[in-house]
């Protein structure tokens, strides 16, 4: 199959090169991304254009926190957008609205890629049985700790349960290792909020948030979600081990605070461990380790961010669609038999990946072990699960959930009442 893909890719490249040689106008693609390592993205685009002289790509970037709102406005207003970053928690909404299209309807050559991808990533890119993307990156939410701070508090091993986290954080506070040992990115508009919360929920045996008919069951007294919500509320208001600034914090400020030695424990996407341990990047660089997610099962969320083709691009005609496929395959698939762009992200930025063959790549294994633990990473990945109940209204509902949870963390509601309000909102949106 890979040989067939290579032949098809070569023919398309030759036709585009010939067209350029005779003065044809290159196909223009507009590519939207959230802001992260834009220099790497632009360099990848430059290399793609050099390999595909009949295609020109214009990148537009927006903040992660506002990305879904910006993209919704672009789609509704039909602002030119051809290929875009998307995410498992927006797929249902975007696909149901026909803003993005199933790749296999236009590119049957995408199907042989499926065996290469992690199951949770395939699930996160699939809507009504069809694949909508190729992975930009896929990863797990992990528990990160400062080993030096842990030892100063008198502990030689990381926490195995959430009760352990509380015990160790209280010891750190009492011994003045750090005033607030724990910090979260719980600004109520950040898409990471719900994924961090669910990662904690999935560490319990009774992790289900919804039943098989997609009815909310997380608002029951004693549910896993209730245990997590109560633990968070107690940590912030009773024990005072969670920094109250968490409610205004997003990913980058949290990583900077951790790197500066102001945070001992955090729940973050795994790639942040690479950044935290990069020599010279932070005052505490080299002191951070991952542990399996504390809890009964050590489960967590596995998520995928992917490249998608928009309905606008599909409607532009064959030339635009062919250019879009070349782009998608270069960035999320194989180039000259290698997952080149995905591998670059893994080596240079520590991003996780859905392309399972890369775990056999010795360069990648060696790179991961410089800042992390590849064996532990693989173990955590096997315990990861895709988010439940990804519906067209998941994105809007998650924002409502986050607002309600912050009311509990502020003491304006009980944890259970916040969950009940969130469940009521789910029921309302589900109608």
N, C-alpha and C positions, 0 to 999 in steps of 0.2 A: 504493500500500500504506500509506503514511504517513497518508493521509486516512482510510482504513478504520480504522487503529489509533486515530486521534483520535476517530472516531465511537464506537467501542467503549468507549474510555476515558471519554468524556463520559457515555454511558449508565450506566456503572457508577458514576461519581461522582454522578449525579443520583439514582440509586436509593439510594445510601448516605446522601446528604443528606436525602432524604425519610424514610428510616427513622429517622434521628436526630431529625428534626422531630417525629415521632410517638412519641418516647420509647423507641425500640428501643435495646438495649444495644450499644455499639460493639464491633466485632470486635477482640479483643486479639491482638497478635502479639508474640512474644518473639524478639528479634534479638540474636544473639551475635557479638561482634567481638573481634579482638585489639586491645590498647591502642595507639592511635596517633591523636593529635589528636582526642581524645574530644569536645572542645568543638565541633569542626566537625561531627562525626557527630550530636551532640545537636541542633545548630542545623538540620541537614538534616532530622532527624526532626520537629522542631517545624514546619518549613515544610511537610513532607509531611502532617502531621496537620491543619494549617490548610486544606490543599487537599482533604483527604479526611477530613471530620469524622466519618465512620462507622468510622474505624480508629484504634486507639491502639497505640503501639509502646513496649515496654519493652526497653531496651538493657542487655545484660550484657557486660562486657569482661573479658578475661583476657590475661596476658602472651603475647607472640608465641612465646617459647621453650617455654611450657607449653601452648599452645593446642590442639595436636592430642591431647595426653593428656587435657586437660579435656573436649574434645568427644567423644572416645571414651567417656569415663565417662558423659557426658550421654546419648549415644545408647544405650549399653548399659543404663543405668538408666532410660531413657525420661523424663529430665528435660525438661520442656516447652521445646521449641525449634522455632521455625517457619521463620525465615529466618536464614541464617548466612553469615559470611565462609567461603570455602573456597579451595583452592589447587590448581594443577595437580598438585603432587606428592602430594596426598591424595585426589584425585578417584577414582582406581581403587579404593582401599580403601573409601572411603565409599559409592561407588555399588555396588560388589560386595556390600557388607553391607546394601544397601537402606536406608541411613541418609538419603540424599538421592535425589531423583527427577528423571528427565529432564523438562525443562520442556516440550518439544514434545509430550509425552504428554498434557499438561493445557492447554497454551497454544499452539495452532498459530500464533498471531500472533507468536511468537518467531522463526520461521524467516526472515522477511524482514530480520531484523537481521544475518544471517550475512555478507552481502556488505560490511557496514560494518566488520567486524572483521579485524584482522591475522591471517594464516594461523596463526602460532604460537599465538595466543590461542585460536582456534577449536579447534586440536588439543588444547590444554591444558584445554579445557572439555568435550571430547567423550569419551564412553565408549560403546563398542559402537555407534557411529554416531549417537548421540543427544546433543544439547546439554543440558548440565546447569546452565548458569549464564549470567548477564549480567555483563560485566566491571566490577569495582570499580576496578582499575587494571591495566595491563600495562606492562612495562618491560624494559629490558635491564640486564645487569650490565656496568659500564664500568670503565675504568682512570682513576683520578683522580690528579692530581699537583699539588704546590705549585710554581707557576712560579717564585716567588722563590727557593726552595731550590735548584731546578734550575739557575738562573742563578748562584747563589753557588758551586755546584760546578763551574761552567765550561761548562755546556751550554746551547745555545740552542733545542734541539728535544727533544720528549719521546721516550722510548724506543720503538723499533719492534719489538724482539724481546725475549725474556726474558733473553737474554745482555746486551742493552743495559741492561735494568733492573739486573742484577747489577753491571755496570760503573759505572753512574751511582750506585748505592747505595754501592758501595765508595768512590767518590770523595767522596761526601757524608760518609761516616764518617771517611775520612782527613783531610778538611779541617775536621772537627768542626762541620759544618753541623747534624747531628743524629746522635745515637748509634745509633739503630735507624731507618733510613730507611723501612722497610716494616713494616706491621702488618696483620694479618688478624683477622676475627671467627671464630676457630676454637674457641670453647667447644664441646665435643662434643655439646651438646644443641640448638644453634641450627639451625633449618632452612636458614639462609643458607649454612652451611658447604658442603654438597654443591653448591649452585648456584654458589658462587664457584669451587670446585675444577673443576667442569665447564666453567665459562666459560674457564678457562685451558686445559683439554683441547681445547675446541672451537676454540681459536686455532691448532691444528695441522692439517695436511692429513689425517693418519691419525687423526682424532678419535674414531672409533667405539669405544664402550665395550662394545657387545654385537653379536652377529651377528644375522642375520635371524630366527633361531629363539630369540632372547633368551638365548643362552648368553653368559656373561661372557668377553670376550677382552681386557679391560683389564689382566689380570695377566701379560701376555706381556712378556718382556724387550725393552725398546726401544719399547714402545707409547707413545702420547701420554700416557696416564695415568701411566706409569712416568716419563716425562720430567718431568712436572709434579711428581709426588711426590718425585722425586730433587732437583729444583730447590728445592722447599720445604725438604726436609731439609738440603740444603747451605746454603741461605740462613740457616737457624736455627742449625745446629751448626758448620758449617765457616767460613762467611764472617761470621756473626754480624751480618747486616744485617736480619734479621727479628726483631722484638721478641718475646722468649719469653712475654711477657704475652698474646700472641695466643691462647694456649691457654685463657685464662680470659676472653677478651673477646667481647662481643656487639656488635651494631650501634651502639647509642647511645654507649657508652663509646669505641668506635673513632672515631666522628665527632667527639666532643668532643676526643679526643687530637689528631686531625688539625687541628681548628679552633684548638687551642692552640699549634700549631707543633711538635708532638712527632712528627709523621709526614709524610713527603714523598710516599710512594706508597701507594695502597690500591685494592683491587678491591671495588666497592660497587654496590648498586642505584643507578641514575642519579639518582633524586630527591634523594639526599643531596647532590648538587652544588648544588642550589638552596638547601638549608639552609646549606651551608658558605659560600656566597657572599652570603647575606642580610646586608646592612649591620647591624652592631651585634650580630649573633648570635654571632660568634666573633672572637677576636683577629686571626686570619689571614683574615678574610672578604674576598673579592674577589681572592684570590691563587690560587684553584683553577681548574683547567681539566680537561677530559676529553681523552683521546686514544683513538684506536682501540685495541682490546685488543691488546697486544703479541703477536707470534707470526707464524706463516707465512701465515695467511689473515685474521687479525684477527677471526675468528669469536667468538661469545659465546653466552650463554644468553638467550633471550627467555622471559619467564615471565608468567603471568597469575594474579591473585587475583580471585575472583569471588563474586557473591551467588548463593546456592543456596536452594532450598526443600526442607525436610526431609520425610521420609515421615510424620512426626507431623502436620505441617501438612496434607499431602494427605489424611490419614485423618480430619481434623476435619470435612470436608464442604465443600460448594460455597462457602459464605460465607467460610470461612478461606482457601480456595484463591484466590478472587477478590481478597481483601484482600492476599494474598501476592503475586499478580501485579502489583497496583497498586504495591506497595512495590518489587518487583524492577524494574519498568519505570521508576519514578520515579528510582531510584538508579543503575541501570545502563543504562537506555535513554533514550528521548526524552521530554521534558515540553514540551508546546506546541511541538513540532517541534525542540527543542534537546536536546543531551546536557548538560543544565544542571548536574547534580551532578558528573559526570565533569569538565566544564570547570572547575568551581569548584576541584576537587582539583588540577587542572593549574595553574591560575592562582595559587592561594594556597599550595600546598605543593610544586609542581614534580613531582607524580606523573605518570608516563607513562600512556599510554592505548592501548587496543586499537581505539578508535573512530576509524578512519582519516580520516573527513571533518574531524576536528578539526585535522588538520595544515594545512588550508586556512584555518583561522580566524586572522585577522590579530592578534587580541588574544593568542592563544596563541603565535603565532610571535614576537611582540614580547616576551612575557613570558619565553619560553625564552632568547632572546638577551640578556636582562638578566643571567642567571646562567650561561648555557651557550652552546651553538652549535647552532642548530636544524638547520643543514645537516649538521654532523658527526653529530648525533643520528640524523637520518634515514638517513645512510650506515651507521651502526652497526646500526640496526634492520634494515636489509636483509641484514646479515651474521649476524643472530641466528637461532638455531634452537631449537626446543622440546627439552626433555630427552628422552633416549631411554628406552625400556623402562619407561614408567610403568605399573607393574603394581599389583595390590592390596597387594603387600607392599613396594612401593617405600619408603614412609615408614619402617617398622621397619628395613628393610635399610639405609637411608641413615644411621641412627643407629649401626648396627654399623660401617659404613664409616668414619664419622667417628672412632669410638673407635680403630679400627685405625690410621688415619692419624696420630692423635696419638701413638700408640706409636712410630711412625717418627720423628716430629718430636722426641720425647723421647729418641731414641736407643735405645729398647728393642727395636726391630726394624729391619731394613733396609726401605727403601721398597718393594722388590719383595716382600718377605715380608708386609708389611702389605697389599699389594694381593692377594696370593695368599690370605690369610686372608679378605679381604673377598669374593673370588670364591667361595671355598668356602661362605661364609655365603649368598651369592646362590643357589648351586646347591642348598643345603639348603632354602631357602625356596621355591624354584621347583618342588620336587617336588609 
